[in-house]
Amino acid sequence: MERSLLIDEFLAKAGWVGATRSLLAGDASFRRYERIKIEDKTAILMDAPPLKEGVLPFINMTEHLIKLGYSVPRIFAIDVNSGLLLLEDLGDATFTNALAAGVDENRLYQSAIDVLIDLHGREPSKVVPDDLASYDDKKLLAEATLFVDWYMAGIFGGTVPDCVKDDFLNIWQELLLNIKIYRETLVLRDFHADNLMWLPNRDGIRKCGLLDYQDAVRGSPAYDLMSLFEDARRDLKPSLTDDLLNYYYAAFPALDQNEFYKDYVILSAQRHCKVIGIFSRLAIRDGKSSYLAHISRCWNLLDRAFCSPELRILKEWLDGHIPVKYRTSHPLN
């Protein structure tokens, strides 16, 4: 109730006295979203409790992406101390919803690739803020560790022995040595169907709207492309992925495709291990068990990545520690 009153005061100061509020679907963070409406005018409220989430990274990255010419929600009002933002309402046509409404899948995904082609084609100094954190080995290792700390600990009912965890991290340290970032770029990190908006009335790269980019980092251009194709929440036909990957390659004829794809595969395995760990943590710590339904898809994506010889050592380790019966939709039940 106290938080709700605080929001009412924030909206009043922003000129939205008497507006109606309706809760929208949340995400895997502690943020909440509401649609605010008064007469025929709407906006989106981001409610990010300051003790759990900070809004400054979102504000800074929004301003940066607007300067670069991309479609992101404009910010109408800010209260940093209270963790409240009032944002432009880009509608309900996420890629997920647009696909359900019958929009052509290839058309949607090409629009997303066009954004990445534009972003990756620019000079890194122009697109990567000077103070932006790097997606370095330390950060990638910390994320991969979530697999051991939450998924393995959850399915086996206790703390994973240090020797097991150390073996897992040693494997990842060896794998990450194989990544050769030929050109750093801005990595949005959660570039997938639920965070992309279909805005067909806009021109060019602005047809694809961007959401949930506050955790952006500097890193490999392979990451966001992989995040788009290796989606933990929906399946893409391998043939479509191949066509779109070739569409991306065609924009960069000088690109070493073999080296690029090696980075892609290793980063995909890292992301799937991370996401399996995050979905497990959401269930165990936060009581959000619905995310467990996606774990089997993550395992399927991992299995597909194991076709690459670079990942043989990870496959052997996982085969020795995680029996197939635990690679299900609900391993913690």
Secondary structure, 3 states (H helix, E strand, C coil): CHHHHHHHHHHHHCCCCCCEEEECCCCCCCCEEEEEEECCEEEEEEECCCCCCCCHHHHHHHHHHHHHCCECCCEEEEECCCCEEEEECCCCCEHHHHHHCCCCHHHHHHHHHHHHHHHHCCCHHHHCCCCCCECCHHHHHHHHHHHHHHHHHHHHCCCCCHHHHHHHHHHHHHHHCCCCCCCCEEECCCCCHHHEEECCCCCHHHHEEECCCCCCEEECCHHHHHHHHCCCCCCCCHHHHHHHHHHHHHCCCCCCHHHHHHHHHHHHHHHHHHHHHHHHHHHHHHCCHHHHHHHHHHHHHHHHHCCCHHHHHHHHHHHHHCCHHHCCCCCCC
